[in-house]
């Protein structure tokens, strides 16, 4: 079993982490715990797991379902196209 912590996907500037308020930090911790629980009960089957990370552009949380063997992303919330739209709006 792997427990994933909050980790950026790609380079993140130091100021990005400084912008996280206590409520956001608490919410991210809750997401990590939820992902751990889902992995513990194998909610997506024995060959898949849920991971939590931050998008490197928008710094928004990502939940992904990945294949344990190949590390291929099977599904992602929010979808990639929504993250790119959010980055363009900024």
Short mmCIF file of the C-alpha atoms (twelve columns), coordinates in Angstrom:
data_MODEL
# 
_entry.id   MODEL 
# 
loop_
_atom_site.group_PDB 
_atom_site.id 
_atom_site.type_symbol 
_atom_site.label_atom_id 
_atom_site.label_alt_id 
_atom_site.label_comp_id 
_atom_site.label_asym_id 
_atom_site.label_seq_id 
_atom_site.Cartn_x 
_atom_site.Cartn_y 
_atom_site.Cartn_z 
_atom_site.pdbx_PDB_model_num 
ATOM 1  C CA . UNK A 1  0.000   0.000  0.000   1 
ATOM 2  C CA . UNK A 2  1.250   3.444  -0.839  1 
ATOM 3  C CA . UNK A 3  0.190   6.626  0.918   1 
ATOM 4  C CA . UNK A 4  0.502   9.657  -1.260  1 
ATOM 5  C CA . UNK A 5  1.119   13.008 0.280   1 
ATOM 6  C CA . UNK A 6  0.518   16.382 -1.227  1 
ATOM 7  C CA . UNK A 7  3.098   16.733 -3.940  1 
ATOM 8  C CA . UNK A 8  3.379   19.110 -6.867  1 
ATOM 9  C CA . UNK A 9  3.300   17.787 -10.405 1 
ATOM 10 C CA . UNK A 10 6.292   19.558 -11.915 1 
ATOM 11 C CA . UNK A 11 8.096   22.625 -10.655 1 
ATOM 12 C CA . UNK A 12 6.245   24.879 -8.250  1 
ATOM 13 C CA . UNK A 13 7.413   28.287 -7.139  1 
ATOM 14 C CA . UNK A 14 7.993   28.768 -3.402  1 
ATOM 15 C CA . UNK A 15 5.301   31.448 -3.298  1 
ATOM 16 C CA . UNK A 16 2.655   28.950 -4.425  1 
ATOM 17 C CA . UNK A 17 2.966   27.027 -1.162  1 
ATOM 18 C CA . UNK A 18 2.981   30.233 0.878   1 
ATOM 19 C CA . UNK A 19 -0.466  31.112 -0.505  1 
ATOM 20 C CA . UNK A 20 -2.114  28.102 1.120   1 
ATOM 21 C CA . UNK A 21 -4.270  29.164 4.038   1 
ATOM 22 C CA . UNK A 22 -5.005  26.863 7.001   1 
ATOM 23 C CA . UNK A 23 -8.421  25.891 5.618   1 
ATOM 24 C CA . UNK A 24 -6.913  24.848 2.276   1 
ATOM 25 C CA . UNK A 25 -4.191  22.901 4.066   1 
ATOM 26 C CA . UNK A 26 -6.850  21.134 6.144   1 
ATOM 27 C CA . UNK A 27 -8.884  20.305 3.040   1 
ATOM 28 C CA . UNK A 28 -5.822  18.890 1.289   1 
ATOM 29 C CA . UNK A 29 -4.991  16.771 4.323   1 
ATOM 30 C CA . UNK A 30 -8.551  15.438 4.277   1 
ATOM 31 C CA . UNK A 31 -8.184  14.555 0.574   1 
ATOM 32 C CA . UNK A 32 -4.978  12.644 1.274   1 
ATOM 33 C CA . UNK A 33 -6.722  10.704 4.051   1 
ATOM 34 C CA . UNK A 34 -9.683  9.955  1.776   1 
ATOM 35 C CA . UNK A 35 -7.325  8.662  -0.929  1 
ATOM 36 C CA . UNK A 36 -5.577  6.445  1.637   1 
ATOM 37 C CA . UNK A 37 -8.907  5.030  2.812   1 
ATOM 38 C CA . UNK A 38 -10.024 4.299  -0.766  1 
ATOM 39 C CA . UNK A 39 -6.714  2.543  -1.468  1 
ATOM 40 C CA . UNK A 40 -6.936  0.530  1.758   1 
ATOM 41 C CA . UNK A 41 -10.333 -0.881 0.800   1 
ATOM 42 C CA . UNK A 42 -9.301  -1.242 -2.877  1 
ATOM 43 C CA . UNK A 43 -12.342 0.753  -3.946  1 
ATOM 44 C CA . UNK A 44 -11.131 0.831  -7.551  1 
ATOM 45 C CA . UNK A 45 -9.911  -2.748 -7.605  1 
ATOM 46 C CA . UNK A 46 -6.632  -4.402 -6.653  1 
ATOM 47 C CA . UNK A 47 -4.792  -3.100 -9.725  1 
ATOM 48 C CA . UNK A 48 -5.731  0.582  -9.332  1 
ATOM 49 C CA . UNK A 49 -5.161  3.239  -6.691  1 
ATOM 50 C CA . UNK A 50 -6.157  6.815  -6.010  1 
ATOM 51 C CA . UNK A 51 -3.457  9.492  -5.858  1 
ATOM 52 C CA . UNK A 52 -3.616  13.098 -4.802  1 
ATOM 53 C CA . UNK A 53 -1.362  15.827 -6.186  1 
ATOM 54 C CA . UNK A 54 -1.347  19.469 -7.219  1 
ATOM 55 C CA . UNK A 55 -1.513  20.695 -10.797 1 
ATOM 56 C CA . UNK A 56 1.744   22.523 -11.572 1 
ATOM 57 C CA . UNK A 57 0.050   25.345 -13.472 1 
ATOM 58 C CA . UNK A 58 -3.132  26.069 -11.521 1 
ATOM 59 C CA . UNK A 59 -1.968  24.669 -8.140  1 
ATOM 60 C CA . UNK A 60 -5.400  23.032 -7.858  1 
ATOM 61 C CA . UNK A 61 -5.757  19.597 -6.255  1 
ATOM 62 C CA . UNK A 62 -5.944  16.576 -8.556  1 
ATOM 63 C CA . UNK A 63 -7.376  13.182 -7.762  1 
ATOM 64 C CA . UNK A 64 -6.239  10.498 -10.146 1 
ATOM 65 C CA . UNK A 65 -6.967  6.814  -10.503 1 
ATOM 66 C CA . UNK A 66 -3.771  5.135  -11.680 1 
ATOM 67 C CA . UNK A 67 -2.753  1.615  -12.606 1 
ATOM 68 C CA . UNK A 68 -0.514  0.256  -9.833  1 
ATOM 69 C CA . UNK A 69 1.796   -1.548 -12.273 1 
ATOM 70 C CA . UNK A 70 2.193   0.879  -15.175 1 
ATOM 71 C CA . UNK A 71 1.437   4.148  -13.302 1 
ATOM 72 C CA . UNK A 72 -0.844  5.071  -16.233 1 
ATOM 73 C CA . UNK A 73 -3.521  7.619  -15.319 1 
ATOM 74 C CA . UNK A 74 -6.883  5.941  -15.902 1 
ATOM 75 C CA . UNK A 75 -9.078  8.814  -14.741 1 
ATOM 76 C CA . UNK A 76 -8.592  12.278 -13.293 1 
ATOM 77 C CA . UNK A 77 -10.688 14.852 -11.431 1 
ATOM 78 C CA . UNK A 78 -10.884 17.600 -12.508 1 
ATOM 79 C CA . UNK A 79 -10.265 16.583 -16.118 1 
ATOM 80 C CA . UNK A 80 -7.204  17.997 -17.860 1 
ATOM 81 C CA . UNK A 81 -9.229  20.208 -20.190 1 
ATOM 82 C CA . UNK A 82 -10.872 21.987 -17.227 1 
ATOM 83 C CA . UNK A 83 -7.490  22.670 -15.647 1 
ATOM 84 C CA . UNK A 84 -6.213  24.181 -18.913 1 
ATOM 85 C CA . UNK A 85 -9.350  26.329 -19.231 1 
ATOM 86 C CA . UNK A 86 -8.837  27.596 -15.675 1 
ATOM 87 C CA . UNK A 87 -5.194  28.423 -16.462 1 
ATOM 88 C CA . UNK A 88 -6.221  30.372 -19.570 1 
ATOM 89 C CA . UNK A 89 -8.843  32.368 -17.667 1 
ATOM 90 C CA . UNK A 90 -6.200  33.406 -15.119 1 
# 
